[in-house]
Each structure stands twice: as structure tokens, then as C-alpha cells.
Amino acid sequence: MLNFNPRRIFAQRGIEKPAGMLIKNGVAPSTATRFLQAQTSVIKIEYIEKVCVMMHCTPNDLFDWKPDAKTNLAENHPLNTLKRDEQIKNIRELLHDLPVEKLSQIENLVNELKNS
């Protein structure tokens, strides 16, 4: 089953108040709430684009896919790229307890990844 999961990208980016960010970028408060709770069957492409621009991501980053028992796909099927780890990892939480001397290593790694 394909699921809309915008909270995942906000958590990964360490954004604690995604509704506020959406509202600041032109999404109505009630729509921002429904958007983040994935409680809508209709999602405007315009909002998906706004989030992708804000979060420097693609629409694929906003969706998860879990195959049901009846679904058998080849390993190389593109939907398999949307299988996600259940736990949402917040970058701030991951770094919070890291010793200070290790933070420079993280900074170097991030810079290498940005430049590659």
C-alpha cells in the first residue's frame, strides 16, 4: 500500500514544527494539519511541490510503500525504493548525545557528501 508520509522528511530535517513552516509558505492552517496527518484523499500537487522546494527533496521522499501479502514484485521494481524503515529518525535527536569531538567528524562527512 502506498502511503503519504510528509512527517518523515520534516523529522529527518530536524524540523519540530512543520505546520508552522507550511503555513509560512502559503498553506492554510487547516490544510497544513490535514496534510501532515495524511488525513486527506486528495493532495494538491502544488503543496507537494512547495514541500519539495522547502525540504530539498523529491515527491518520492514524501511517500512510503508497504507491499501487502498479495503483492509480489521483482526486486528491481521501482516501488521497492519506497520501502522505509518504520522509525522516523530526527537528525537533532541523533546528534544530541554525540560527544563534541565527534561532531567535527559528522561535519566533515556532511561536507564530503554535499560535494560529491
Biopython code that builds the backbone (N, CA, C, O; Angstrom):
import numpy as np
from Bio.PDB.StructureBuilder import StructureBuilder

atoms = [
    (1, "MET", "N", (0.838, -1.172, 0.000)),
    (1, "MET", "CA", (0.000, 0.000, 0.000)),
    (1, "MET", "C", (0.889, 1.244, 0.000)),
    (1, "MET", "O", (1.849, 1.342, 0.764)),
    (2, "LEU", "N", (0.556, 2.160, -0.850)),
    (2, "LEU", "CA", (1.275, 3.419, -0.941)),
    (2, "LEU", "C", (0.690, 4.392, 0.083)),
    (2, "LEU", "O", (-0.522, 4.601, 0.128)),
    (3, "ASN", "N", (1.564, 4.987, 0.908)),
    (3, "ASN", "CA", (1.130, 5.917, 1.954)),
    (3, "ASN", "C", (1.827, 7.254, 1.802)),
    (3, "ASN", "O", (3.020, 7.321, 1.503)),
    (4, "PHE", "N", (1.075, 8.304, 2.009)),
    (4, "PHE", "CA", (1.623, 9.655, 2.026)),
    (4, "PHE", "C", (2.153, 9.899, 3.438)),
    (4, "PHE", "O", (1.398, 9.791, 4.405)),
    (5, "ASN", "N", (3.438, 10.227, 3.572)),
    (5, "ASN", "CA", (4.061, 10.377, 4.882)),
    (5, "ASN", "C", (4.984, 11.605, 4.896)),
    (5, "ASN", "O", (6.206, 11.455, 4.901)),
    (6, "PRO", "N", (4.412, 12.811, 4.903)),
    (6, "PRO", "CA", (5.256, 14.004, 4.868)),
    (6, "PRO", "C", (6.024, 14.244, 6.166)),
    (6, "PRO", "O", (7.062, 14.904, 6.146)),
    (7, "ARG", "N", (5.540, 13.726, 7.287)),
    (7, "ARG", "CA", (6.222, 13.943, 8.569)),
    (7, "ARG", "C", (7.638, 13.369, 8.577)),
    (7, "ARG", "O", (8.515, 13.875, 9.277)),
    (8, "ARG", "N", (7.848, 12.334, 7.812)),
    (8, "ARG", "CA", (9.149, 11.682, 7.763)),
    (8, "ARG", "C", (10.255, 12.656, 7.343)),
    (8, "ARG", "O", (11.293, 12.728, 8.000)),
    (9, "ILE", "N", (10.044, 13.398, 6.267)),
    (9, "ILE", "CA", (11.079, 14.305, 5.770)),
    (9, "ILE", "C", (11.300, 15.469, 6.735)),
    (9, "ILE", "O", (12.432, 15.914, 6.922)),
    (10, "PHE", "N", (10.218, 15.965, 7.350)),
    (10, "PHE", "CA", (10.373, 17.045, 8.328)),
    (10, "PHE", "C", (11.185, 16.560, 9.530)),
    (10, "PHE", "O", (12.063, 17.274, 10.015)),
    (11, "ALA", "N", (10.897, 15.357, 10.007)),
    (11, "ALA", "CA", (11.641, 14.806, 11.143)),
    (11, "ALA", "C", (13.104, 14.595, 10.775)),
    (11, "ALA", "O", (13.996, 14.911, 11.562)),
    (12, "GLN", "N", (13.350, 14.068, 9.594)),
    (12, "GLN", "CA", (14.734, 13.838, 9.172)),
    (12, "GLN", "C", (15.514, 15.138, 9.095)),
    (12, "GLN", "O", (16.719, 15.159, 9.344)),
    (13, "ARG", "N", (14.843, 16.204, 8.756)),
    (13, "ARG", "CA", (15.496, 17.517, 8.662)),
    (13, "ARG", "C", (15.552, 18.237, 10.010)),
    (13, "ARG", "O", (16.113, 19.327, 10.110)),
    (14, "GLY", "N", (14.963, 17.620, 11.056)),
    (14, "GLY", "CA", (15.005, 18.217, 12.389)),
    (14, "GLY", "C", (14.023, 19.356, 12.583)),
    (14, "GLY", "O", (14.203, 20.179, 13.480)),
    (15, "ILE", "N", (12.998, 19.417, 11.765)),
    (15, "ILE", "CA", (12.000, 20.486, 11.876)),
    (15, "ILE", "C", (10.921, 20.024, 12.840)),
    (15, "ILE", "O", (10.179, 19.082, 12.565)),
    (16, "GLU", "N", (10.849, 20.707, 13.975)),
    (16, "GLU", "CA", (9.942, 20.303, 15.043)),
    (16, "GLU", "C", (8.525, 20.819, 14.854)),
    (16, "GLU", "O", (7.584, 20.239, 15.395)),
    (17, "LYS", "N", (8.354, 21.888, 14.102)),
    (17, "LYS", "CA", (7.026, 22.462, 13.884)),
    (17, "LYS", "C", (6.744, 22.603, 12.389)),
    (17, "LYS", "O", (6.740, 23.710, 11.852)),
    (18, "PRO", "N", (6.510, 21.478, 11.728)),
    (18, "PRO", "CA", (6.294, 21.537, 10.278)),
    (18, "PRO", "C", (5.035, 22.298, 9.883)),
    (18, "PRO", "O", (4.995, 22.897, 8.808)),
    (19, "ALA", "N", (4.012, 22.289, 10.722)),
    (19, "ALA", "CA", (2.784, 23.021, 10.378)),
    (19, "ALA", "C", (3.090, 24.510, 10.229)),
    (19, "ALA", "O", (2.634, 25.150, 9.281)),
    (20, "GLY", "N", (3.851, 25.050, 11.152)),
    (20, "GLY", "CA", (4.228, 26.463, 11.068)),
    (20, "GLY", "C", (4.995, 26.772, 9.805)),
    (20, "GLY", "O", (4.788, 27.816, 9.187)),
    (21, "MET", "N", (5.871, 25.882, 9.420)),
    (21, "MET", "CA", (6.648, 26.077, 8.201)),
    (21, "MET", "C", (5.743, 26.059, 6.976)),
    (21, "MET", "O", (5.904, 26.873, 6.067)),
    (22, "LEU", "N", (4.793, 25.132, 6.953)),
    (22, "LEU", "CA", (3.855, 25.069, 5.828)),
    (22, "LEU", "C", (3.010, 26.336, 5.756)),
    (22, "LEU", "O", (2.813, 26.892, 4.676)),
    (23, "ILE", "N", (2.518, 26.786, 6.888)),
    (23, "ILE", "CA", (1.674, 27.985, 6.933)),
    (23, "ILE", "C", (2.458, 29.201, 6.446)),
    (23, "ILE", "O", (1.934, 30.011, 5.682)),
    (24, "LYS", "N", (3.716, 29.335, 6.886)),
    (24, "LYS", "CA", (4.562, 30.450, 6.435)),
    (24, "LYS", "C", (4.769, 30.435, 4.923)),
    (24, "LYS", "O", (5.042, 31.467, 4.311)),
    (25, "ASN", "N", (4.636, 29.256, 4.336)),
    (25, "ASN", "CA", (4.858, 29.116, 2.898)),
    (25, "ASN", "C", (3.567, 29.028, 2.101)),
    (25, "ASN", "O", (3.548, 28.502, 0.988)),
    (26, "GLY", "N", (2.483, 29.551, 2.681)),
    (26, "GLY", "CA", (1.262, 29.720, 1.911)),
    (26, "GLY", "C", (0.225, 28.623, 2.002)),
    (26, "GLY", "O", (-0.742, 28.639, 1.241)),
    (27, "VAL", "N", (0.390, 27.663, 2.912)),
    (27, "VAL", "CA", (-0.596, 26.603, 3.077)),
    (27, "VAL", "C", (-1.532, 27.016, 4.208)),
    (27, "VAL", "O", (-1.068, 27.419, 5.275)),
    (28, "ALA", "N", (-2.827, 26.922, 3.992)),
    (28, "ALA", "CA", (-3.807, 27.284, 5.020)),
    (28, "ALA", "C", (-3.620, 26.399, 6.247)),
    (28, "ALA", "O", (-3.283, 25.224, 6.105)),
    (29, "PRO", "N", (-3.833, 26.940, 7.456)),
    (29, "PRO", "CA", (-3.631, 26.156, 8.685)),
    (29, "PRO", "C", (-4.385, 24.824, 8.706)),
    (29, "PRO", "O", (-3.808, 23.800, 9.074)),
    (30, "SER", "N", (-5.650, 24.821, 8.321)),
    (30, "SER", "CA", (-6.405, 23.564, 8.349)),
    (30, "SER", "C", (-5.850, 22.569, 7.322)),
    (30, "SER", "O", (-5.822, 21.364, 7.569)),
    (31, "THR", "N", (-5.416, 23.079, 6.191)),
    (31, "THR", "CA", (-4.830, 22.222, 5.159)),
    (31, "THR", "C", (-3.480, 21.673, 5.631)),
    (31, "THR", "O", (-3.162, 20.509, 5.387)),
    (32, "ALA", "N", (-2.691, 22.509, 6.302)),
    (32, "ALA", "CA", (-1.392, 22.059, 6.824)),
    (32, "ALA", "C", (-1.589, 20.910, 7.807)),
    (32, "ALA", "O", (-0.839, 19.933, 7.780)),
    (33, "THR", "N", (-2.583, 21.020, 8.667)),
    (33, "THR", "CA", (-2.860, 19.962, 9.643)),
    (33, "THR", "C", (-3.252, 18.675, 8.943)),
    (33, "THR", "O", (-2.715, 17.610, 9.247)),
    (34, "ARG", "N", (-4.186, 18.769, 8.009)),
    (34, "ARG", "CA", (-4.609, 17.566, 7.272)),
    (34, "ARG", "C", (-3.457, 16.986, 6.457)),
    (34, "ARG", "O", (-3.301, 15.768, 6.375)),
    (35, "PHE", "N", (-2.669, 17.840, 5.867)),
    (35, "PHE", "CA", (-1.519, 17.426, 5.074)),
    (35, "PHE", "C", (-0.543, 16.608, 5.924)),
    (35, "PHE", "O", (-0.094, 15.538, 5.512)),
    (36, "LEU", "N", (-0.222, 17.121, 7.107)),
    (36, "LEU", "CA", (0.745, 16.452, 7.973)),
    (36, "LEU", "C", (0.203, 15.179, 8.601)),
    (36, "LEU", "O", (0.964, 14.262, 8.913)),
    (37, "GLN", "N", (-1.097, 15.121, 8.785)),
    (37, "GLN", "CA", (-1.697, 13.917, 9.355)),
    (37, "GLN", "C", (-2.086, 12.921, 8.274)),
    (37, "GLN", "O", (-2.603, 11.843, 8.568)),
    (38, "ALA", "N", (-1.837, 13.284, 7.034)),
    (38, "ALA", "CA", (-2.163, 12.437, 5.890)),
    (38, "ALA", "C", (-3.617, 11.986, 5.971)),
    (38, "ALA", "O", (-3.939, 10.833, 5.686)),
    (39, "GLN", "N", (-4.496, 12.919, 6.368)),
    (39, "GLN", "CA", (-5.914, 12.602, 6.527)),
    (39, "GLN", "C", (-6.748, 13.064, 5.342)),
    (39, "GLN", "O", (-7.927, 13.386, 5.491)),
    (40, "THR", "N", (-6.164, 13.093, 4.225)),
    (40, "THR", "CA", (-6.892, 13.540, 3.057)),
    (40, "THR", "C", (-6.666, 12.564, 1.918)),
    (40, "THR", "O", (-5.590, 11.984, 1.781)),
    (41, "SER", "N", (-7.675, 12.396, 1.123)),
    (41, "SER", "CA", (-7.515, 11.506, -0.030)),
    (41, "SER", "C", (-7.067, 12.293, -1.264)),
    (41, "SER", "O", (-6.713, 11.712, -2.290)),
    (42, "VAL", "N", (-7.089, 13.612, -1.148)),
    (42, "VAL", "CA", (-6.668, 14.471, -2.245)),
    (42, "VAL", "C", (-5.540, 15.372, -1.750)),
    (42, "VAL", "O", (-5.682, 16.073, -0.748)),
    (43, "ILE", "N", (-4.434, 15.341, -2.459)),
    (43, "ILE", "CA", (-3.287, 16.163, -2.100)),
    (43, "ILE", "C", (-2.946, 17.011, -3.312)),
    (43, "ILE", "O", (-2.646, 16.482, -4.382)),
    (44, "LYS", "N", (-2.990, 18.312, -3.148)),
    (44, "LYS", "CA", (-2.673, 19.187, -4.270)),
    (44, "LYS", "C", (-1.198, 19.050, -4.646)),
    (44, "LYS", "O", (-0.308, 19.088, -3.797)),
    (45, "ILE", "N", (-0.981, 18.895, -5.912)),
    (45, "ILE", "CA", (0.385, 18.803, -6.419)),
    (45, "ILE", "C", (1.153, 20.068, -6.059)),
    (45, "ILE", "O", (2.359, 20.017, -5.818)),
    (46, "GLU", "N", (0.476, 21.173, -6.024)),
    (46, "GLU", "CA", (1.086, 22.453, -5.650)),
    (46, "GLU", "C", (1.716, 22.368, -4.253)),
    (46, "GLU", "O", (2.803, 22.906, -4.040)),
    (47, "TYR", "N", (1.054, 21.702, -3.300)),
    (47, "TYR", "CA", (1.590, 21.574, -1.943)),
    (47, "TYR", "C", (2.763, 20.602, -1.907)),
    (47, "TYR", "O", (3.737, 20.818, -1.186)),
    (48, "ILE", "N", (2.663, 19.549, -2.674)),
    (48, "ILE", "CA", (3.781, 18.608, -2.749)),
    (48, "ILE", "C", (5.010, 19.329, -3.300)),
    (48, "ILE", "O", (6.121, 19.157, -2.798)),
    (49, "GLU", "N", (4.796, 20.131, -4.327)),
    (49, "GLU", "CA", (5.910, 20.892, -4.901)),
    (49, "GLU", "C", (6.494, 21.864, -3.879)),
    (49, "GLU", "O", (7.715, 21.985, -3.770)),
    (50, "LYS", "N", (5.633, 22.559, -3.126)),
    (50, "LYS", "CA", (6.117, 23.507, -2.105)),
    (50, "LYS", "C", (6.994, 22.796, -1.086)),
    (50, "LYS", "O", (8.065, 23.285, -0.727)),
    (51, "VAL", "N", (6.537, 21.648, -0.625)),
    (51, "VAL", "CA", (7.313, 20.905, 0.363)),
    (51, "VAL", "C", (8.637, 20.453, -0.242)),
    (51, "VAL", "O", (9.680, 20.541, 0.406)),
    (52, "CYS", "N", (8.600, 19.976, -1.465)),
    (52, "CYS", "CA", (9.830, 19.521, -2.118)),
    (52, "CYS", "C", (10.837, 20.662, -2.275)),
    (52, "CYS", "O", (12.038, 20.465, -2.095)),
    (53, "VAL", "N", (10.345, 21.844, -2.608)),
    (53, "VAL", "CA", (11.239, 23.006, -2.737)),
    (53, "VAL", "C", (11.803, 23.375, -1.367)),
    (53, "VAL", "O", (13.005, 23.601, -1.230)),
    (54, "MET", "N", (10.932, 23.437, -0.344)),
    (54, "MET", "CA", (11.362, 23.807, 1.011)),
    (54, "MET", "C", (12.359, 22.810, 1.586)),
    (54, "MET", "O", (13.345, 23.197, 2.213)),
    (55, "MET", "N", (12.098, 21.529, 1.371)),
    (55, "MET", "CA", (12.872, 20.476, 2.025)),
    (55, "MET", "C", (13.988, 19.917, 1.144)),
    (55, "MET", "O", (14.714, 19.010, 1.552)),
    (56, "HIS", "N", (14.120, 20.456, -0.053)),
    (56, "HIS", "CA", (15.148, 19.995, -0.997)),
    (56, "HIS", "C", (15.044, 18.479, -1.167)),
    (56, "HIS", "O", (15.994, 17.737, -0.920)),
    (57, "CYS", "N", (13.856, 18.047, -1.598)),
    (57, "CYS", "CA", (13.602, 16.617, -1.758)),
    (57, "CYS", "C", (12.775, 16.383, -3.016)),
    (57, "CYS", "O", (12.482, 17.326, -3.751)),
    (58, "THR", "N", (12.404, 15.154, -3.262)),
    (58, "THR", "CA", (11.542, 14.807, -4.383)),
    (58, "THR", "C", (10.216, 14.276, -3.840)),
    (58, "THR", "O", (10.136, 13.946, -2.656)),
    (59, "PRO", "N", (9.186, 14.187, -4.658)),
    (59, "PRO", "CA", (7.927, 13.605, -4.191)),
    (59, "PRO", "C", (8.099, 12.198, -3.626)),
    (59, "PRO", "O", (7.361, 11.807, -2.722)),
    (60, "ASN", "N", (9.048, 11.438, -4.137)),
    (60, "ASN", "CA", (9.281, 10.098, -3.594)),
    (60, "ASN", "C", (9.615, 10.125, -2.110)),
    (60, "ASN", "O", (9.316, 9.171, -1.391)),
    (61, "ASP", "N", (10.228, 11.202, -1.643)),
    (61, "ASP", "CA", (10.590, 11.304, -0.231)),
    (61, "ASP", "C", (9.372, 11.497, 0.668)),
    (61, "ASP", "O", (9.473, 11.371, 1.888)),
    (62, "LEU", "N", (8.232, 11.801, 0.072)),
    (62, "LEU", "CA", (7.013, 12.046, 0.839)),
    (62, "LEU", "C", (6.101, 10.824, 0.905)),
    (62, "LEU", "O", (5.042, 10.866, 1.532)),
    (63, "PHE", "N", (6.507, 9.753, 0.265)),
    (63, "PHE", "CA", (5.679, 8.546, 0.218)),
    (63, "PHE", "C", (6.442, 7.339, 0.749)),
    (63, "PHE", "O", (7.664, 7.253, 0.634)),
    (64, "ASP", "N", (5.694, 6.417, 1.329)),
    (64, "ASP", "CA", (6.205, 5.118, 1.773)),
    (64, "ASP", "C", (5.385, 4.047, 1.068)),
    (64, "ASP", "O", (4.241, 4.276, 0.676)),
    (65, "TRP", "N", (5.986, 2.883, 0.916)),
    (65, "TRP", "CA", (5.244, 1.769, 0.328)),
    (65, "TRP", "C", (5.493, 0.508, 1.129)),
    (65, "TRP", "O", (6.635, 0.149, 1.417)),
    (66, "LYS", "N", (4.408, -0.157, 1.482)),
    (66, "LYS", "CA", (4.461, -1.456, 2.151)),
    (66, "LYS", "C", (3.660, -2.428, 1.298)),
    (66, "LYS", "O", (2.459, -2.244, 1.100)),
    (67, "PRO", "N", (4.311, -3.444, 0.803)),
    (67, "PRO", "CA", (3.558, -4.414, -0.014)),
    (67, "PRO", "C", (2.595, -5.209, 0.864)),
    (67, "PRO", "O", (2.906, -5.532, 2.010)),
    (68, "ASP", "N", (1.444, -5.515, 0.321)),
    (68, "ASP", "CA", (0.528, -6.386, 1.058)),
    (68, "ASP", "C", (0.882, -7.838, 0.736)),
    (68, "ASP", "O", (1.749, -8.100, -0.097)),
    (69, "ALA", "N", (0.223, -8.759, 1.385)),
    (69, "ALA", "CA", (0.547, -10.183, 1.226)),
    (69, "ALA", "C", (0.360, -10.675, -0.196)),
    (69, "ALA", "O", (1.001, -11.644, -0.603)),
    (70, "LYS", "N", (-0.502, -10.027, -0.956)),
    (70, "LYS", "CA", (-0.809, -10.460, -2.318)),
    (70, "LYS", "C", (0.169, -9.901, -3.360)),
    (70, "LYS", "O", (0.200, -10.363, -4.501)),
    (71, "THR", "N", (0.948, -8.924, -2.965)),
    (71, "THR", "CA", (1.812, -8.244, -3.925)),
    (71, "THR", "C", (3.174, -8.913, -4.011)),
    (71, "THR", "O", (3.888, -9.027, -3.014)),
    (72, "ASN", "N", (3.520, -9.347, -5.199)),
    (72, "ASN", "CA", (4.834, -9.919, -5.475)),
    (72, "ASN", "C", (5.478, -9.121, -6.596)),
    (72, "ASN", "O", (5.060, -9.192, -7.751)),
    (73, "LEU", "N", (6.493, -8.368, -6.237)),
    (73, "LEU", "CA", (7.196, -7.563, -7.231)),
    (73, "LEU", "C", (8.631, -8.046, -7.372)),
    (73, "LEU", "O", (9.218, -8.589, -6.436)),
    (74, "ALA", "N", (9.174, -7.840, -8.540)),
    (74, "ALA", "CA", (10.585, -8.147, -8.764)),
    (74, "ALA", "C", (11.432, -7.236, -7.880)),
    (74, "ALA", "O", (11.016, -6.124, -7.553)),
    (75, "GLU", "N", (12.604, -7.697, -7.498)),
    (75, "GLU", "CA", (13.487, -6.909, -6.631)),
    (75, "GLU", "C", (13.831, -5.552, -7.221)),
    (75, "GLU", "O", (14.031, -4.585, -6.486)),
    (76, "ASN", "N", (13.899, -5.474, -8.537)),
    (76, "ASN", "CA", (14.290, -4.224, -9.181)),
    (76, "ASN", "C", (13.097, -3.305, -9.496)),
    (76, "ASN", "O", (13.264, -2.295, -10.181)),
    (77, "HIS", "N", (11.910, -3.644, -9.008)),
    (77, "HIS", "CA", (10.735, -2.802, -9.262)),
    (77, "HIS", "C", (10.917, -1.457, -8.543)),
    (77, "HIS", "O", (11.333, -1.439, -7.385)),
    (78, "PRO", "N", (10.616, -0.340, -9.204)),
    (78, "PRO", "CA", (10.811, 0.986, -8.611)),
    (78, "PRO", "C", (10.080, 1.216, -7.286)),
    (78, "PRO", "O", (10.562, 1.986, -6.455)),
    (79, "LEU", "N", (8.937, 0.575, -7.067)),
    (79, "LEU", "CA", (8.229, 0.765, -5.795)),
    (79, "LEU", "C", (9.065, 0.306, -4.600)),
    (79, "LEU", "O", (8.887, 0.807, -3.490)),
    (80, "ASN", "N", (9.953, -0.622, -4.816)),
    (80, "ASN", "CA", (10.794, -1.102, -3.715)),
    (80, "ASN", "C", (11.662, 0.004, -3.124)),
    (80, "ASN", "O", (12.075, -0.089, -1.968)),
    (81, "THR", "N", (11.939, 1.036, -3.891)),
    (81, "THR", "CA", (12.731, 2.149, -3.362)),
    (81, "THR", "C", (11.956, 2.945, -2.323)),
    (81, "THR", "O", (12.548, 3.721, -1.573)),
    (82, "LEU", "N", (10.644, 2.765, -2.267)),
    (82, "LEU", "CA", (9.813, 3.493, -1.298)),
    (82, "LEU", "C", (9.575, 2.708, -0.016)),
    (82, "LEU", "O", (8.864, 3.185, 0.868)),
    (83, "LYS", "N", (10.152, 1.517, 0.107)),
    (83, "LYS", "CA", (10.068, 0.792, 1.376)),
    (83, "LYS", "C", (10.931, 1.549, 2.376)),
    (83, "LYS", "O", (12.092, 1.852, 2.098)),
    (84, "ARG", "N", (10.370, 1.848, 3.525)),
    (84, "ARG", "CA", (11.074, 2.675, 4.510)),
    (84, "ARG", "C", (11.189, 1.960, 5.849)),
    (84, "ARG", "O", (10.397, 1.080, 6.185)),
    (85, "ASP", "N", (12.195, 2.368, 6.590)),
    (85, "ASP", "CA", (12.341, 1.944, 7.973)),
    (85, "ASP", "C", (11.157, 2.527, 8.746)),
    (85, "ASP", "O", (10.794, 3.685, 8.540)),
    (86, "GLU", "N", (10.569, 1.751, 9.611)),
    (86, "GLU", "CA", (9.394, 2.195, 10.365)),
    (86, "GLU", "C", (9.676, 3.420, 11.221)),
    (86, "GLU", "O", (8.825, 4.303, 11.333)),
    (87, "GLN", "N", (10.851, 3.485, 11.822)),
    (87, "GLN", "CA", (11.151, 4.554, 12.758)),
    (87, "GLN", "C", (11.625, 5.799, 12.019)),
    (87, "GLN", "O", (12.491, 5.727, 11.147)),
    (88, "ILE", "N", (11.051, 6.931, 12.376)),
    (88, "ILE", "CA", (11.476, 8.203, 11.806)),
    (88, "ILE", "C", (12.648, 8.708, 12.640)),
    (88, "ILE", "O", (12.547, 8.812, 13.863)),
    (89, "LYS", "N", (13.731, 9.015, 11.992)),
    (89, "LYS", "CA", (14.921, 9.459, 12.699)),
    (89, "LYS", "C", (15.065, 10.972, 12.570)),
    (89, "LYS", "O", (15.156, 11.508, 11.466)),
    (90, "ASN", "N", (15.086, 11.641, 13.702)),
    (90, "ASN", "CA", (15.263, 13.079, 13.743)),
    (90, "ASN", "C", (16.753, 13.353, 13.881)),
    (90, "ASN", "O", (17.388, 12.862, 14.814)),
    (91, "ILE", "N", (17.311, 14.121, 12.974)),
    (91, "ILE", "CA", (18.754, 14.370, 12.961)),
    (91, "ILE", "C", (19.211, 15.035, 14.260)),
    (91, "ILE", "O", (20.306, 14.751, 14.746)),
    (92, "ARG", "N", (18.386, 15.915, 14.826)),
    (92, "ARG", "CA", (18.761, 16.564, 16.091)),
    (92, "ARG", "C", (18.871, 15.553, 17.216)),
    (92, "ARG", "O", (19.786, 15.625, 18.036)),
    (93, "GLU", "N", (17.938, 14.612, 17.256)),
    (93, "GLU", "CA", (17.981, 13.582, 18.292)),
    (93, "GLU", "C", (19.209, 12.692, 18.115)),
    (93, "GLU", "O", (19.846, 12.302, 19.093)),
    (94, "LEU", "N", (19.533, 12.379, 16.883)),
    (94, "LEU", "CA", (20.701, 11.544, 16.632)),
    (94, "LEU", "C", (21.999, 12.213, 17.079)),
    (94, "LEU", "O", (22.916, 11.540, 17.552)),
    (95, "LEU", "N", (22.077, 13.531, 16.932)),
    (95, "LEU", "CA", (23.296, 14.261, 17.261)),
    (95, "LEU", "C", (23.362, 14.703, 18.713)),
    (95, "LEU", "O", (24.441, 15.026, 19.211)),
    (96, "HIS", "N", (22.242, 14.723, 19.390)),
    (96, "HIS", "CA", (22.140, 15.293, 20.730)),
    (96, "HIS", "C", (23.156, 14.712, 21.725)),
    (96, "HIS", "O", (23.809, 15.468, 22.444)),
    (97, "ASP", "N", (23.294, 13.418, 21.773)),
    (97, "ASP", "CA", (24.165, 12.777, 22.758)),
    (97, "ASP", "C", (25.541, 12.422, 22.218)),
    (97, "ASP", "O", (26.332, 11.762, 22.891)),
    (98, "LEU", "N", (25.813, 12.852, 21.028)),
    (98, "LEU", "CA", (27.111, 12.561, 20.417)),
    (98, "LEU", "C", (28.180, 13.432, 21.085)),
    (98, "LEU", "O", (27.963, 14.629, 21.270)),
    (99, "PRO", "N", (29.332, 12.853, 21.450)),
    (99, "PRO", "CA", (30.400, 13.662, 22.046)),
    (99, "PRO", "C", (30.828, 14.782, 21.095)),
    (99, "PRO", "O", (30.835, 14.607, 19.876)),
    (100, "VAL", "N", (31.177, 15.911, 21.659)),
    (100, "VAL", "CA", (31.526, 17.095, 20.873)),
    (100, "VAL", "C", (32.646, 16.812, 19.884)),
    (100, "VAL", "O", (32.606, 17.291, 18.751)),
    (101, "GLU", "N", (33.640, 16.043, 20.296)),
    (101, "GLU", "CA", (34.769, 15.775, 19.386)),
    (101, "GLU", "C", (34.344, 14.989, 18.152)),
    (101, "GLU", "O", (35.031, 15.027, 17.132)),
    (102, "LYS", "N", (33.226, 14.280, 18.230)),
    (102, "LYS", "CA", (32.724, 13.532, 17.071)),
    (102, "LYS", "C", (31.922, 14.418, 16.119)),
    (102, "LYS", "O", (31.752, 14.075, 14.949)),
    (103, "LEU", "N", (31.433, 15.545, 16.606)),
    (103, "LEU", "CA", (30.636, 16.436, 15.754)),
    (103, "LEU", "C", (31.438, 16.957, 14.571)),
    (103, "LEU", "O", (30.889, 17.145, 13.485)),
    (104, "SER", "N", (32.735, 17.191, 14.769)),
    (104, "SER", "CA", (33.553, 17.659, 13.627)),
    (104, "SER", "C", (33.659, 16.569, 12.567)),
    (104, "SER", "O", (33.722, 16.868, 11.375)),
    (105, "GLN", "N", (33.678, 15.316, 12.990)),
    (105, "GLN", "CA", (33.693, 14.223, 12.020)),
    (105, "GLN", "C", (32.390, 14.203, 11.221)),
    (105, "GLN", "O", (32.396, 13.980, 10.010)),
    (106, "ILE", "N", (31.278, 14.438, 11.909)),
    (106, "ILE", "CA", (29.981, 14.497, 11.231)),
    (106, "ILE", "C", (29.967, 15.660, 10.246)),
    (106, "ILE", "O", (29.509, 15.517, 9.112)),
    (107, "GLU", "N", (30.472, 16.809, 10.683)),
    (107, "GLU", "CA", (30.530, 17.978, 9.799)),
    (107, "GLU", "C", (31.360, 17.680, 8.557)),
    (107, "GLU", "O", (30.958, 18.034, 7.448)),
    (108, "ASN", "N", (32.504, 17.039, 8.724)),
    (108, "ASN", "CA", (33.352, 16.690, 7.581)),
    (108, "ASN", "C", (32.634, 15.728, 6.633)),
    (108, "ASN", "O", (32.696, 15.886, 5.414)),
    (109, "LEU", "N", (31.964, 14.745, 7.195)),
    (109, "LEU", "CA", (31.235, 13.784, 6.381)),
    (109, "LEU", "C", (30.109, 14.461, 5.595)),
    (109, "LEU", "O", (29.914, 14.177, 4.413)),
    (110, "VAL", "N", (29.381, 15.344, 6.248)),
    (110, "VAL", "CA", (28.302, 16.066, 5.563)),
    (110, "VAL", "C", (28.867, 16.910, 4.430)),
    (110, "VAL", "O", (28.297, 16.945, 3.339)),
    (111, "ASN", "N", (29.971, 17.582, 4.676)),
    (111, "ASN", "CA", (30.591, 18.398, 3.626)),
    (111, "ASN", "C", (31.058, 17.531, 2.459)),
    (111, "ASN", "O", (30.922, 17.929, 1.302)),
    (112, "GLU", "N", (31.602, 16.367, 2.746)),
    (112, "GLU", "CA", (32.016, 15.446, 1.677)),
    (112, "GLU", "C", (30.809, 15.006, 0.852)),
    (112, "GLU", "O", (30.866, 14.968, -0.377)),
    (113, "LEU", "N", (29.720, 14.676, 1.541)),
    (113, "LEU", "CA", (28.513, 14.242, 0.838)),
    (113, "LEU", "C", (27.935, 15.361, -0.020)),
    (113, "LEU", "O", (27.456, 15.107, -1.125)),
    (114, "LYS", "N", (27.975, 16.581, 0.469)),
    (114, "LYS", "CA", (27.460, 17.714, -0.306)),
    (114, "LYS", "C", (28.303, 17.952, -1.550)),
    (114, "LYS", "O", (27.777, 18.353, -2.588)),
    (115, "ASN", "N", (29.587, 17.714, -1.455)),
    (115, "ASN", "CA", (30.497, 17.983, -2.561)),
    (115, "ASN", "C", (30.644, 16.833, -3.542)),
    (115, "ASN", "O", (31.297, 16.975, -4.575)),
    (116, "SER", "N", (30.045, 15.702, -3.227)),
    (116, "SER", "CA", (30.206, 14.557, -4.143)),
    (116, "SER", "C", (29.072, 14.448, -5.120)),
    (116, "SER", "O", (29.059, 13.542, -5.953)),
]
sb = StructureBuilder()
sb.init_structure("model")
sb.init_model(0)
sb.init_chain("A")
sb.init_seg("    ")
for serial, (resi, resn, name, xyz) in enumerate(atoms, 1):
    if name == "N":
        sb.init_residue(resn, " ", resi, " ")
    sb.init_atom(name, np.array(xyz, "f"), 0.0, 1.0, " ", f" {name:<3s}", serial, name[0])
structure = sb.get_structure()
